[in-house]
Amino acid sequence: MRQHVEERLEAVQQREQDVEAAVEDITRVQETIQKQIKAADYARVTEKLAMLHMIIMRSVRVRESAATFRAQAVPQTADVEILTCASDAEVVTADLPVYKVFKASAQLPVHNVCEDLRGEWEGIHIRLIRYQEFLEERPAGDETLFV
């Protein structure tokens, strides 16, 4: 009987050691996952900052170009407007609504000839047709310059 009790006690102790080893493994895996999460969060923040810097720099260049272009190359009687084809204005890149940022930061009126297109990209021929239709609908004698 005593030997049976000792064998059971050894089995329980072995199971305790196994459980402790499993807890240590789980703790190591948890720490590794937490480090990976922190690294991914840092990468996302870095990517967002890089995207913001890029948007700001492009916005500055577009504004400078538009101001220079408008001042030098366009007759004072002509209007300058932006013509684009963004098929889904709700698209978000790196948590930034790119088209909305573009439209809000543009100092010129923006015409999106593809704003009713949704879903998959329709192909360049559909987009070119949209540009053509928009431009053909302009009244005769309209001197608006589209960029």
C-alpha positions as CSV (number, residue, x, y, z in Angstrom):
1,M,0.0,0.0,0.0
2,R,2.8,2.4,0.9
3,Q,4.5,1.7,-2.4
4,H,1.3,2.4,-4.2
5,V,0.9,5.7,-2.4
6,E,4.6,6.6,-3.2
7,E,4.0,5.8,-6.9
8,R,0.9,8.0,-7.0
9,L,2.8,10.8,-5.3
10,E,5.6,10.5,-7.9
11,A,3.0,10.6,-10.6
12,V,1.4,13.7,-9.1
13,Q,4.8,15.4,-8.8
14,Q,5.6,14.6,-12.4
15,R,2.3,16.0,-13.5
16,E,3.1,19.2,-11.5
17,Q,6.4,19.5,-13.2
18,D,4.7,19.0,-16.6
19,V,2.2,21.7,-15.8
20,E,4.9,24.1,-14.6
21,A,6.8,23.5,-17.9
22,A,3.6,24.0,-19.9
23,V,3.0,27.3,-18.0
24,E,6.5,28.4,-18.7
25,D,6.1,27.6,-22.4
26,I,2.8,29.5,-22.5
27,T,4.3,32.5,-20.8
28,R,7.2,32.5,-23.3
29,V,4.8,32.3,-26.3
30,Q,2.6,35.0,-24.8
31,E,5.7,37.3,-24.3
32,T,6.7,36.6,-27.9
33,I,3.3,37.4,-29.2
34,Q,3.2,40.7,-27.2
35,K,6.6,41.6,-28.7
36,Q,5.3,40.9,-32.2
37,I,2.1,43.0,-31.5
38,K,4.3,45.9,-30.3
39,A,6.5,45.6,-33.4
40,A,3.4,45.5,-35.7
41,D,1.9,48.5,-33.9
42,Y,5.2,50.4,-34.3
43,A,5.3,49.4,-38.0
44,R,1.7,50.7,-38.5
45,V,2.4,54.0,-36.8
46,T,5.6,54.4,-38.8
47,E,3.8,53.6,-42.1
48,K,1.0,56.1,-41.2
49,L,3.6,58.8,-40.5
50,A,5.4,58.1,-43.7
51,M,2.1,58.3,-45.6
52,L,1.2,61.6,-44.0
53,H,4.6,63.0,-44.8
54,M,4.2,61.9,-48.4
55,I,0.7,63.4,-48.7
56,I,1.8,66.7,-47.1
57,M,4.8,66.9,-49.4
58,R,2.8,66.1,-52.5
59,S,0.1,68.5,-51.5
60,V,2.7,71.3,-51.1
61,R,4.2,70.4,-54.5
62,V,0.7,70.3,-56.1
63,R,-0.2,73.7,-54.6
64,E,3.1,75.2,-55.7
65,S,2.7,73.8,-59.2
66,A,-0.9,74.9,-59.4
67,A,0.0,78.4,-58.3
68,T,3.0,78.6,-60.7
69,F,1.0,77.1,-63.5
70,R,-2.0,79.3,-63.0
71,A,0.2,82.4,-62.7
72,Q,2.4,81.8,-65.7
73,A,0.7,79.5,-68.3
74,V,-3.0,80.2,-68.0
75,P,-4.8,83.2,-69.5
76,Q,-6.5,85.1,-66.7
77,T,-9.9,84.5,-68.4
78,A,-9.6,80.7,-68.2
79,D,-10.6,78.6,-65.2
80,V,-8.4,75.7,-64.1
81,E,-10.1,72.6,-62.6
82,I,-8.9,69.1,-61.8
83,L,-10.4,66.2,-63.7
84,T,-9.9,62.7,-62.2
85,C,-11.4,59.2,-62.2
86,A,-11.5,57.7,-58.7
87,S,-13.9,54.8,-58.9
88,D,-14.4,54.5,-55.1
89,A,-13.9,57.7,-53.2
90,E,-14.3,55.7,-49.9
91,V,-11.1,53.8,-50.4
92,V,-8.7,54.0,-47.4
93,T,-5.0,53.5,-47.7
94,A,-3.0,53.1,-44.5
95,D,-6.1,54.4,-42.6
96,L,-6.2,57.5,-44.7
97,P,-9.1,58.4,-47.0
98,V,-6.7,59.3,-49.9
99,Y,-9.3,60.7,-52.3
100,K,-11.0,62.8,-49.6
101,V,-7.6,64.2,-48.4
102,F,-6.8,65.0,-52.1
103,K,-10.1,66.7,-52.7
104,A,-10.0,68.7,-49.5
105,S,-6.5,69.9,-50.0
106,A,-6.8,70.8,-53.7
107,Q,-7.1,74.5,-54.2
108,L,-8.9,73.9,-57.5
109,P,-12.4,72.4,-58.1
110,V,-12.3,68.6,-58.5
111,H,-14.5,66.7,-60.9
112,N,-14.6,62.9,-60.4
113,V,-16.0,61.4,-63.5
114,C,-16.0,57.9,-62.0
115,E,-17.5,58.5,-58.6
116,D,-20.5,56.2,-59.4
117,L,-18.2,53.2,-60.2
118,R,-18.0,50.8,-57.3
119,G,-16.3,47.4,-56.7
120,E,-13.7,46.1,-58.9
121,W,-11.7,48.2,-61.2
122,E,-13.6,48.6,-64.5
123,G,-10.6,48.9,-66.8
124,I,-8.9,51.8,-68.4
125,H,-11.2,51.9,-71.5
126,I,-14.2,52.6,-69.2
127,R,-12.3,55.4,-67.5
128,L,-11.3,56.9,-70.8
129,I,-14.9,56.8,-72.0
130,R,-15.9,58.6,-68.8
131,Y,-13.3,61.4,-69.5
132,Q,-14.5,61.7,-73.1
133,E,-18.1,61.9,-72.2
134,F,-17.5,64.6,-69.5
135,L,-15.4,66.7,-71.9
136,E,-17.9,66.3,-74.7
137,E,-20.7,67.5,-72.5
138,R,-18.9,70.8,-71.9
139,P,-20.6,73.8,-73.6
140,A,-19.1,75.1,-76.8
141,G,-16.7,78.0,-76.1
142,D,-15.9,76.8,-72.5
143,E,-12.3,77.7,-71.9
144,T,-11.9,75.7,-68.7
145,L,-8.5,74.1,-68.5
146,F,-8.6,70.6,-66.9
147,V,-5.5,69.2,-65.3
